[in-house]
Amino acid sequence: LTGTIMRQAISIALSPILTRVYTPEQFGFLSVYAATLTILGVVAAMGFELAIPLTTADDELADLLAASVLGLIGTTGLLGLAVWLTPDSALDLLWLGPLAHYRPLLPIGFACLGGYYIMLSVATRLGAFQDIASTRLSQGLTGPVSQIVLGVFGLGSSGLAIGYVIGQSSGTSLLIKRAIS
C-alpha cells in the first residue's frame, strides 16, 4: 500500500513536466496502449502465476515459475505474430488503430508486464512485501522520468510507451534480483 501511494505521489509530482512535454493526443495513445496491455496481460502467463503464492514446497514453486515463464514466452510469441499479421484495417475495427505504427511495442510491453506479474507472485509467495513496495516506487520513478527524457528527445507517443515499458521492467528486474538473492 505504501509503495503504491508513493508511486502515485511521484507520478502526480512529475505530471506537470509530462504535460508540457507531451500533447493530449499522445497521452490518448498511451491510454490505448496501457489499456490494451492491461487487458491482454491477464493471460500473459496463462494463469500459472496465480497458483505461485499458494505453493508450499520449493519444487512446486520452481515448476510453476517455469510453467509461467514458458506460458509468457508462448503468449508473447503468439501476440507478436498476431500483431505483425493483422492488417491495419482490422486494428481499426478493434479500436486499436492508433497502435498500428507502434506494433513492436505491444509484444515488448506485454512480456514486461507479464514478467512483472510472475515475479510479483513469486515475491508474494516469499513474503517479500517490502520488495514489492520498492518495485512500486521504482516503477513510479523510472517510468515518468524516462518518459520525460524520451519526450525531451522528441520521441512523442513512442516515448510515452517506451517509458511505460521501462517503468514496468524496472519493477520486474528488482523482483528478480530480490528472488535470486
N, CA and C of each residue as an Amber inpcrd file, in Angstrom:
protein
   543
   0.8210000  -1.1900000   0.0000000   0.0000000   0.0000000   0.0000000
   0.8690000   1.2590000   0.0000000   1.8900000   1.2620000   0.8480000
   2.7640000   2.4270000   0.9310000   3.4870000   2.6640000  -0.3950000
   3.9760000   1.5790000  -1.0040000   4.6570000   1.7040000  -2.2890000
   3.7510000   2.2560000  -3.3690000   2.5160000   1.8060000  -3.3870000
   1.5600000   2.2860000  -4.3840000   1.2300000   3.7550000  -4.1640000
   1.0490000   4.1460000  -2.9100000   0.7650000   5.5520000  -2.6000000
   1.9500000   6.4300000  -3.0020000   3.1510000   5.9920000  -2.6710000
   4.3440000   6.7710000  -3.0310000   4.5000000   6.8440000  -4.5490000
   4.1850000   5.7310000  -5.2300000   4.2500000   5.7140000  -6.6980000
   3.3160000   6.7640000  -7.2780000   2.1080000   6.8030000  -6.7570000
   1.1400000   7.7870000  -7.2410000   1.5890000   9.2110000  -6.9280000
   2.1770000   9.4030000  -5.7660000   2.6620000  10.7390000  -5.3920000
   3.7640000  11.2000000  -6.3480000   4.6620000  10.2880000  -6.7000000
   5.7270000  10.6220000  -7.6480000   5.1300000  10.9660000  -9.0040000
   4.1770000  10.1740000  -9.4490000   3.5270000  10.4330000 -10.7390000
   2.8310000  11.7930000 -10.7490000   2.1590000  12.1040000  -9.6710000
   1.4780000  13.4030000  -9.5770000   2.4930000  14.5430000  -9.5710000
   3.5890000  14.3560000  -8.8590000   4.6150000  15.3970000  -8.7990000
   5.2690000  15.6380000 -10.1600000   5.4140000  14.5810000 -10.9440000
   6.0540000  14.7100000 -12.2550000   5.0760000  15.0440000 -13.3800000
   3.7860000  14.9640000 -13.1060000   2.7930000  15.1970000 -14.1680000
   2.8500000  16.5970000 -14.7790000   3.1530000  17.6640000 -14.0310000
   3.2590000  18.9690000 -14.7040000   4.3530000  19.0080000 -15.7780000
   5.4340000  18.2940000 -15.5340000   6.5080000  18.2370000 -16.5350000
   6.0430000  17.4200000 -17.7400000   5.4410000  16.2700000 -17.4740000
   4.9630000  15.4100000 -18.5620000   3.9500000  16.1370000 -19.4490000
   3.0680000  16.9170000 -18.8350000   2.0430000  17.5990000 -19.6240000
   2.6050000  18.7250000 -20.4750000   3.8030000  19.1520000 -20.1740000
   4.4460000  20.1780000 -21.0140000   5.2890000  19.5610000 -22.1170000
   5.6440000  18.2970000 -21.9350000   6.4740000  17.6130000 -22.9320000
   5.6010000  16.9100000 -23.9780000   4.4280000  16.4260000 -23.5650000
   3.5600000  15.6410000 -24.4570000   2.2210000  16.3360000 -24.6690000
   1.6000000  16.0200000 -25.7950000   0.2900000  16.5810000 -26.1360000
  -0.8170000  15.6790000 -25.5860000  -2.0440000  16.1920000 -25.4990000
  -3.1640000  15.3410000 -25.0780000  -3.3560000  14.1380000 -26.0080000
  -3.1080000  14.3260000 -27.2920000  -3.2360000  13.2130000 -28.2420000
  -2.2380000  12.1010000 -27.9130000  -1.0400000  12.4770000 -27.5340000
  -0.0280000  11.4860000 -27.1810000  -0.4020000  10.7500000 -25.8970000
  -1.0040000  11.4510000 -24.9540000  -1.4900000  10.7770000 -23.7470000
  -2.6530000   9.8480000 -24.0820000  -3.4530000  10.2090000 -25.0700000
  -4.5200000   9.3230000 -25.5340000  -3.9520000   8.0250000 -26.0740000
  -2.8660000   8.1350000 -26.8410000  -2.1910000   6.9440000 -27.3390000
  -1.7260000   6.0740000 -26.1740000  -1.1010000   6.6960000 -25.1750000
  -0.6230000   5.9350000 -24.0220000  -1.7820000   5.2260000 -23.3230000
  -2.9230000   5.8820000 -23.2470000  -4.0890000   5.2610000 -22.6180000
  -4.5190000   4.0110000 -23.3740000  -4.5550000   4.0830000 -24.6850000
  -4.9360000   2.9170000 -25.5000000  -3.8910000   1.8170000 -25.3330000
  -2.6300000   2.1880000 -25.3910000  -1.5380000   1.2200000 -25.2560000
  -1.5920000   0.5350000 -23.8860000  -1.6810000   1.3230000 -22.8170000
  -1.6970000   0.7580000 -21.4620000  -2.9420000  -0.0930000 -21.2300000
  -4.0910000   0.3550000 -21.7260000  -5.3210000  -0.4280000 -21.5630000
  -5.2220000  -1.7550000 -22.3050000  -4.6780000  -1.7180000 -23.5040000
  -4.5110000  -2.9440000 -24.2830000  -3.5970000  -3.9180000 -23.5470000
  -2.4790000  -3.4160000 -23.0310000  -1.5680000  -4.2900000 -22.2940000
  -2.2040000  -4.8340000 -21.0240000  -2.9530000  -4.0060000 -20.3360000
  -3.5900000  -4.4420000 -19.0950000  -4.6140000  -5.5420000 -19.3660000
  -5.3870000  -5.3590000 -20.4100000  -6.3990000  -6.3700000 -20.7560000
  -5.7390000  -7.6640000 -21.1980000  -4.7520000  -7.5470000 -22.0910000
  -4.0770000  -8.7440000 -22.5920000  -3.1710000  -9.3710000 -21.5380000
  -2.6390000  -8.5560000 -20.6400000  -1.7010000  -9.0400000 -19.6340000
  -2.2740000 -10.0710000 -18.6820000  -3.5880000 -10.1260000 -18.5900000
  -4.2360000 -11.0970000 -17.7070000  -3.8990000 -12.5290000 -18.1270000
  -3.7070000 -12.7510000 -19.4220000  -3.4210000 -14.0930000 -19.9100000
  -1.9480000 -14.2940000 -20.2450000  -1.0980000 -13.3400000 -19.8880000
   0.3130000 -13.3900000 -20.2800000   0.9860000 -14.6950000 -19.8720000
   0.8030000 -15.1340000 -18.6630000   1.4410000 -16.3620000 -18.1720000
   0.4460000 -17.5130000 -18.1060000  -0.6580000 -17.3570000 -18.8010000
  -1.6990000 -18.3820000 -18.9010000  -2.2920000 -18.7690000 -17.5420000
  -2.2040000 -17.8800000 -16.5720000  -2.8000000 -18.1120000 -15.2610000
  -1.9490000 -18.9310000 -14.3050000  -0.8190000 -19.4500000 -14.7730000
   0.0330000 -20.2570000 -13.8920000   0.5580000 -19.4520000 -12.7130000
   0.8040000 -18.1450000 -12.9330000   1.3560000 -17.3070000 -11.8640000
   0.3860000 -17.1480000 -10.6970000  -0.9010000 -17.3590000 -10.9490000
  -1.8940000 -17.2180000  -9.8810000  -1.7440000 -18.2750000  -8.7920000
  -1.1910000 -19.4190000  -9.1530000  -1.0200000 -20.5000000  -8.1790000
   0.2870000 -20.3930000  -7.3980000   1.2010000 -19.5620000  -7.8450000
   2.5170000 -19.4730000  -7.1940000   2.4120000 -19.1180000  -5.7050000
   1.6220000 -18.1130000  -5.3130000   1.5630000 -17.8040000  -3.8730000
   0.9840000 -18.9310000  -3.0090000   0.2980000 -19.8670000  -3.6380000
  -0.3290000 -20.9510000  -2.8910000   0.5790000 -22.1550000  -2.6710000
   1.7400000 -22.1690000  -3.3230000   2.6270000 -23.3240000  -3.2040000
   3.2060000 -23.4260000  -1.8000000   3.4630000 -24.6690000  -1.4000000
   4.0420000 -24.8870000  -0.0740000   5.4670000 -25.4170000  -0.1610000
   5.8150000 -26.0060000  -1.2850000   7.1570000 -26.5740000  -1.4470000
   7.9310000 -25.8110000  -2.5180000   9.2360000 -25.7820000  -2.3310000
  10.0820000 -25.0620000  -3.2830000  10.0550000 -25.6910000  -4.6750000
   9.9270000 -27.0120000  -4.7540000   9.8860000 -27.6430000  -6.0800000
   8.5860000 -27.2900000  -6.8160000   7.4910000 -27.1200000  -6.0770000
   6.2430000 -26.6460000  -6.6960000   6.4120000 -25.2260000  -7.2160000
   7.0700000 -24.3900000  -6.4230000   7.3440000 -23.0200000  -6.8330000
   8.1650000 -23.0100000  -8.1180000   9.2100000 -23.8220000  -8.1670000
  10.0690000 -23.8800000  -9.3570000   9.2840000 -24.3450000 -10.5780000
   8.4330000 -25.3640000 -10.3930000   7.6310000 -25.8750000 -11.5140000
   6.6560000 -24.8240000 -12.0350000   5.9780000 -24.1450000 -11.1150000
   5.0210000 -23.1130000 -11.5350000   5.7210000 -21.9030000 -12.1420000
   6.8810000 -21.5690000 -11.6200000   7.6540000 -20.4720000 -12.1980000
   8.0660000 -20.8230000 -13.6240000   8.5370000 -22.0430000 -13.8340000
   8.9160000 -22.4810000 -15.1830000   7.7060000 -22.4890000 -16.1160000
   6.5750000 -22.9980000 -15.6370000   5.3640000 -23.0240000 -16.4630000
   4.9040000 -21.6080000 -16.8000000   5.0160000 -20.7120000 -15.8270000
   4.6290000 -19.3130000 -16.0600000   5.5160000 -18.6600000 -17.1100000
   6.8160000 -18.8720000 -16.9910000   7.7560000 -18.2790000 -17.9480000
   7.5370000 -18.8650000 -19.3360000   7.3530000 -20.1640000 -19.4170000
   7.0790000 -20.7820000 -20.7270000   5.7570000 -20.2810000 -21.3060000
   4.7610000 -20.1370000 -20.4560000   3.4870000 -19.5820000 -20.9120000
   3.6560000 -18.1650000 -21.4220000   4.4450000 -17.3580000 -20.7140000
   4.7070000 -15.9770000 -21.1380000   5.4390000 -15.9420000 -22.4730000
   6.4160000 -16.8050000 -22.6380000   7.1400000 -16.8590000 -23.9110000
   6.1890000 -17.2350000 -25.0450000   5.3460000 -18.2310000 -24.7970000
   4.3950000 -18.6610000 -25.8220000   3.3680000 -17.6000000 -26.1790000
   2.7750000 -16.9770000 -25.1700000   1.7540000 -15.9660000 -25.4530000
   2.3700000 -14.7130000 -26.0730000   3.5870000 -14.3730000 -25.6610000
   4.2660000 -13.2220000 -26.2740000   4.5610000 -13.5050000 -27.7390000
   4.9980000 -14.7200000 -28.0320000   5.2420000 -15.1030000 -29.4180000
   3.9730000 -15.0450000 -30.2510000   2.8760000 -15.5630000 -29.7030000
   1.5990000 -15.5180000 -30.4190000   1.1170000 -14.0880000 -30.6310000
   1.2670000 -13.2530000 -29.6040000   0.8730000 -11.8530000 -29.7440000
   1.7260000 -11.1570000 -30.8040000   3.0290000 -11.4040000 -30.7630000
   3.9150000 -10.8140000 -31.7600000   3.5320000 -11.2180000 -33.1690000
   3.2290000 -12.4820000 -33.3430000   2.8010000 -12.9770000 -34.6560000
   1.4840000 -12.3340000 -35.0760000   0.5390000 -12.2830000 -34.1580000
  -0.7660000 -11.6770000 -34.4640000  -0.6320000 -10.1990000 -34.7960000
   0.2160000  -9.5050000 -34.0610000   0.4120000  -8.0680000 -34.2880000
   0.9800000  -7.8160000 -35.6750000   1.9250000  -8.6450000 -36.1000000
   2.5500000  -8.4380000 -37.4100000   1.6480000  -8.8770000 -38.5490000
   0.7970000  -9.8720000 -38.3200000  -0.0460000 -10.3870000 -39.4010000
  -1.3910000  -9.6730000 -39.5360000  -1.7930000  -8.9450000 -38.5030000
  -3.0870000  -8.2740000 -38.5250000  -2.9940000  -6.9920000 -39.3570000
  -3.8580000  -6.8630000 -40.3650000  -3.8300000  -5.6340000 -41.1740000
  -4.3520000  -4.4320000 -40.3890000  -3.9140000  -3.2420000 -40.8040000
  -4.3330000  -2.0110000 -40.1340000  -5.8490000  -1.8750000 -40.0740000
  -6.5390000  -2.3180000 -41.1180000  -7.9990000  -2.1930000 -41.1450000
  -8.6530000  -3.0120000 -40.0310000  -8.0840000  -4.1630000 -39.7310000
  -8.6220000  -4.9810000 -38.6270000  -8.3680000  -4.3150000 -37.2900000
  -7.2070000  -3.6640000 -37.1440000  -6.9360000  -2.9470000 -35.9010000
  -7.9290000  -1.8050000 -35.7110000  -8.2990000  -1.1520000 -36.7950000
  -9.3000000  -0.0810000 -36.7180000 -10.6350000  -0.6160000 -36.2090000
 -11.0220000  -1.8040000 -36.6700000 -12.2830000  -2.3990000 -36.2220000
 -12.2700000  -2.7290000 -34.7320000 -11.0750000  -3.0100000 -34.2010000
 -10.9310000  -3.3490000 -32.7840000 -10.6110000  -2.1210000 -31.9250000
 -10.7250000  -0.9490000 -32.5060000 -10.4100000   0.3120000 -31.8290000
  -8.9430000   0.4050000 -31.4280000  -8.1010000  -0.3150000 -32.1380000
  -6.6720000  -0.3020000 -31.8570000  -5.8770000   0.3400000 -32.9860000
  -6.5530000   1.0440000 -33.8600000  -5.8980000   1.7000000 -34.9800000
  -4.7380000   2.5950000 -34.5890000  -4.8520000   3.3600000 -33.4740000
  -3.7400000   4.2310000 -33.0830000  -2.4420000   3.4800000 -32.7730000
  -2.5460000   2.1840000 -32.5270000  -1.3570000   1.4140000 -32.1910000
  -0.6650000   0.8150000 -33.4180000  -1.2480000   0.9830000 -34.5880000
  -0.7260000   0.3340000 -35.7910000   0.7480000   0.6520000 -36.0370000
   1.1490000   1.8680000 -35.8360000   2.5330000   2.2610000 -36.1130000
   3.5000000   1.8550000 -35.0010000   2.9670000   1.3800000 -33.9040000
   3.8090000   1.0390000 -32.7650000   3.7330000  -0.4530000 -32.4530000
   3.5460000  -1.2480000 -33.4680000   3.3740000  -2.6930000 -33.2920000
   4.4730000  -3.3640000 -32.4730000   5.7430000  -3.0370000 -32.6890000
   6.7820000  -3.7370000 -31.9090000   6.6780000  -3.4870000 -30.4070000
   6.0730000  -2.3850000 -30.0210000   5.9780000  -2.0730000 -28.5920000
   4.9630000  -2.9540000 -27.8620000   3.9710000  -3.4830000 -28.5720000
   2.9610000  -4.3110000 -27.9000000   3.5390000  -5.6020000 -27.3280000
   4.2220000  -6.4360000 -28.1310000   4.7680000  -7.6590000 -27.5270000
   5.8380000  -7.3850000 -26.4710000   6.6220000  -6.3220000 -26.6640000
   7.6610000  -5.9890000 -25.6790000   7.0090000  -5.5910000 -24.3540000
   6.0270000  -4.7010000 -24.4240000   5.3150000  -4.2940000 -23.2190000
   4.5730000  -5.4480000 -22.5690000   3.9910000  -6.3110000 -23.3970000
   3.2680000  -7.4920000 -22.9250000   4.2080000  -8.4030000 -22.1370000
   5.4010000  -8.6450000 -22.6770000   6.3730000  -9.5070000 -22.0000000
   6.8110000  -8.8840000 -20.6750000   7.0330000  -7.5770000 -20.6700000
   7.4520000  -6.8960000 -19.4350000   6.3610000  -6.9270000 -18.3720000
   5.1350000  -6.6610000 -18.7780000   4.0290000  -6.6780000 -17.8300000
   3.7880000  -8.0980000 -17.3000000   3.8190000  -9.0740000 -18.2000000
   3.6570000 -10.4690000 -17.7760000   4.7690000 -10.9090000 -16.8440000
   6.0000000 -10.4880000 -17.1460000   7.1210000 -10.8160000 -16.2750000
   6.9510000 -10.2150000 -14.8930000   6.4120000  -8.9920000 -14.8510000
   6.1740000  -8.3670000 -13.5450000   5.1190000  -9.1470000 -12.7570000
   4.0440000  -9.5470000 -13.4220000   3.0060000 -10.3130000 -12.7260000
   3.5560000 -11.6220000 -12.1680000   4.4080000 -12.2760000 -12.9420000
   5.0070000 -13.5340000 -12.4800000   5.8790000 -13.2830000 -11.2500000
   6.7610000 -12.2930000 -11.3510000   7.6710000 -12.0290000 -10.2400000
   6.9400000 -11.4680000  -9.0200000   5.8410000 -10.7710000  -9.2490000
   5.0140000 -10.2990000  -8.1360000   4.4350000 -11.4920000  -7.3790000
   4.0220000 -12.5110000  -8.1020000   3.5140000 -13.7210000  -7.4520000
   4.6040000 -14.4260000  -6.6680000   5.8070000 -14.4960000  -7.2280000
   6.9320000 -15.1200000  -6.5230000   7.2540000 -14.3260000  -5.2560000
   7.3200000 -13.0190000  -5.3640000   7.6210000 -12.1820000  -4.1960000
   6.5340000 -12.3260000  -3.1270000   5.2830000 -12.4310000  -3.5520000
   4.1900000 -12.6430000  -2.6020000   4.3670000 -13.9750000  -1.8920000
   4.7100000 -15.0100000  -2.6390000   4.9430000 -16.3420000  -2.0620000
   6.0820000 -16.3010000  -1.0420000   7.1200000 -15.5100000  -1.3450000
   8.2780000 -15.4140000  -0.4530000   8.0550000 -14.4410000   0.7010000
   6.9220000 -13.7440000   0.6880000   6.6330000 -12.7770000   1.7400000
   7.4930000 -11.5230000   1.6440000   7.9410000 -11.1940000   0.4460000
   8.8360000 -10.0520000   0.2350000   8.0210000  -8.7860000  -0.0440000
   7.1980000  -8.4110000   0.9060000   6.2860000  -7.2850000   0.7020000
   7.0150000  -5.9430000   0.6510000   8.0990000  -5.8220000   1.3690000
   8.8870000  -4.5900000   1.2980000   9.5160000  -4.4570000  -0.0910000
   9.9380000  -5.5710000  -0.6560000  10.4970000  -5.5490000  -2.0130000
   9.4280000  -5.1730000  -3.0340000   8.2170000  -5.6460000  -2.8280000
   7.1070000  -5.2860000  -3.7230000   6.8750000  -3.7770000  -3.6500000
   6.8880000  -3.2330000  -2.4320000   6.7230000  -1.7790000  -2.2760000
   7.8560000  -1.0310000  -2.9710000   9.0630000  -1.5700000  -2.8850000
  10.2060000  -0.9370000  -3.5610000  10.0170000  -0.9310000  -5.0720000
   9.4560000  -1.9990000  -5.5970000   9.2370000  -2.0370000  -7.0500000
   8.2010000  -1.0020000  -7.4690000   7.2050000  -0.8010000  -6.6500000
   6.1970000   0.2210000  -6.9620000   6.8440000   1.6020000  -7.0090000
   7.7320000   1.8650000  -6.0600000   8.4620000   3.1350000  -6.0640000
   9.3410000   3.2560000  -7.3070000  10.0360000   2.1820000  -7.6150000
  10.9090000   2.1870000  -8.7910000  10.1080000   2.4400000 -10.0650000
   8.9780000   1.7710000 -10.1860000   8.1350000   1.9670000 -11.3660000
   7.6170000   3.3990000 -11.4300000   7.2270000   3.9330000 -10.2780000
   6.7010000   5.2890000 -10.2330000   7.7390000   6.3470000 -10.5700000
   8.9910000   6.0290000 -10.3640000  10.0550000   6.9870000 -10.6590000
  10.6460000   6.7710000 -12.0540000  11.0260000   5.5300000 -12.3560000
  11.7040000   5.2860000 -13.6360000  10.7880000   5.4750000 -14.8370000
   9.5180000   5.1180000 -14.6880000   8.5880000   5.3030000 -15.8090000
   8.4530000   6.7640000 -16.2120000   7.9780000   7.6280000 -15.3200000
   7.8240000   9.0410000 -15.6830000   9.1380000   9.7440000 -16.0360000
  10.2130000   9.4380000 -15.3110000  11.4880000  10.0980000 -15.6230000
  11.9580000   9.7160000 -17.0250000  11.8590000   8.4290000 -17.3630000
  12.2650000   8.0140000 -18.7130000  11.3380000   8.6120000 -19.7640000
  10.0480000   8.7340000 -19.4490000   9.1210000   9.3720000 -20.3890000
   9.5040000  10.8350000 -20.6220000   9.8930000  11.5270000 -19.5650000
  10.3060000  12.9260000 -19.6990000  11.5590000  13.0250000 -20.5710000
  12.5420000  12.1850000 -20.2790000  13.7900000  12.2230000 -21.0490000
  13.5160000  11.8970000 -22.5170000  12.7360000  10.8500000 -22.7760000
  12.4290000  10.4750000 -24.1580000  11.6070000  11.5550000 -24.8600000
  10.7370000  12.2200000 -24.1190000   9.9530000  13.3100000 -24.6950000
  10.8100000  14.5020000 -25.0530000  11.7830000  14.8120000 -24.2100000
  12.6990000  15.9210000 -24.4960000  13.4860000  15.6260000 -25.7770000
  13.7910000  14.3520000 -26.0150000  14.4930000  13.9650000 -27.2360000
  13.5550000  13.8170000 -28.4340000  12.2730000  14.1310000 -28.2410000
  11.3250000  14.1790000 -29.3420000  10.7550000  12.8560000 -29.8060000
  10.6920000  11.8700000 -28.9310000  10.1530000  10.5790000 -29.3470000
   8.6270000  10.5380000 -29.3910000   7.9460000  11.5170000 -28.8630000
   6.4860000  11.5930000 -28.9580000   5.7830000  10.4300000 -28.2860000
   4.7470000   9.9170000 -28.9480000   3.9280000   8.8370000 -28.3900000
   4.7470000   7.6030000 -28.0580000   5.6940000   7.2880000 -28.9200000
   6.5100000   6.1080000 -28.6380000   7.3500000   6.3200000 -27.3770000
   7.7530000   7.5630000 -27.0850000   8.4840000   7.8440000 -25.8570000
   7.6600000   7.5580000 -24.6160000   6.3720000   7.8940000 -24.6870000
   5.4840000   7.5790000 -23.5640000   5.3730000   6.0710000 -23.3680000
   5.1830000   5.3450000 -24.4720000   5.0340000   3.8910000 -24.3790000
   6.3290000   3.2280000 -23.9290000   7.4500000   3.6550000 -24.4740000
   8.7360000   3.0790000 -24.0730000   9.0060000   3.3760000 -22.5990000
   8.6960000   4.5790000 -22.1440000   8.8510000   4.9120000 -20.7360000
   7.9760000   4.0540000 -19.8410000   6.7690000   3.7680000 -20.3040000
   5.8570000   2.8890000 -19.5700000   6.4950000   1.5030000 -19.4320000
   7.0620000   0.9920000 -20.5280000   7.7080000  -0.3260000 -20.5190000
   8.9430000  -0.3010000 -19.6180000   9.7080000   0.7780000 -19.6640000
  10.8860000   0.8920000 -18.7960000  10.4550000   0.8530000 -17.3290000
   9.3690000   1.5410000 -17.0020000   8.8590000   1.5130000 -15.6360000
   8.4780000   0.1110000 -15.1960000   7.7550000  -0.6060000 -16.0550000
   7.3640000  -1.9770000 -15.7250000   8.5910000  -2.8680000 -15.5900000
   9.5520000  -2.6850000 -16.4970000  10.7600000  -3.5150000 -16.4730000
  11.5750000  -3.2920000 -15.2110000  11.6020000  -2.0530000 -14.7250000
  12.3750000  -1.7970000 -13.5120000  11.7980000  -2.5820000 -12.3370000
  10.4930000  -2.6650000 -12.2540000   9.8780000  -3.4460000 -11.1890000
  10.1790000  -4.9240000 -11.3200000  10.1490000  -5.4270000 -12.5490000
  10.4180000  -6.8390000 -12.7900000  11.8570000  -7.1770000 -12.4330000
  12.7950000  -6.3660000 -12.9020000  14.2010000  -6.6650000 -12.6440000
  14.5330000  -6.5920000 -11.1420000  13.9220000  -5.6530000 -10.4330000
  14.1510000  -5.5840000  -8.9800000  13.6450000  -6.8480000  -8.2830000
  12.4680000  -7.3250000  -8.6820000  11.9370000  -8.5380000  -8.0490000
  12.7690000  -9.7680000  -8.3990000  13.2800000  -9.8200000  -9.6090000
  14.1510000 -10.9480000  -9.9870000  15.4200000 -10.9370000  -9.1210000
  16.0150000  -9.7700000  -8.9740000  17.2260000  -9.6620000  -8.1440000
  16.9460000 -10.0870000  -6.7120000  15.7960000  -9.6610000  -6.1670000
  15.4570000  -9.9970000  -4.7800000  15.1630000 -11.4950000  -4.6280000
  14.5050000 -12.0810000  -5.6250000  14.1600000 -13.5040000  -5.5470000
  15.3970000 -14.3880000  -5.6380000  16.3740000 -13.9620000  -6.4270000
  17.5950000 -14.7510000  -6.6030000  18.4550000 -14.6960000  -5.3530000
  18.4890000 -13.5350000  -4.7040000  19.3740000 -13.3980000  -3.5150000
  18.7780000 -13.9850000  -2.2660000
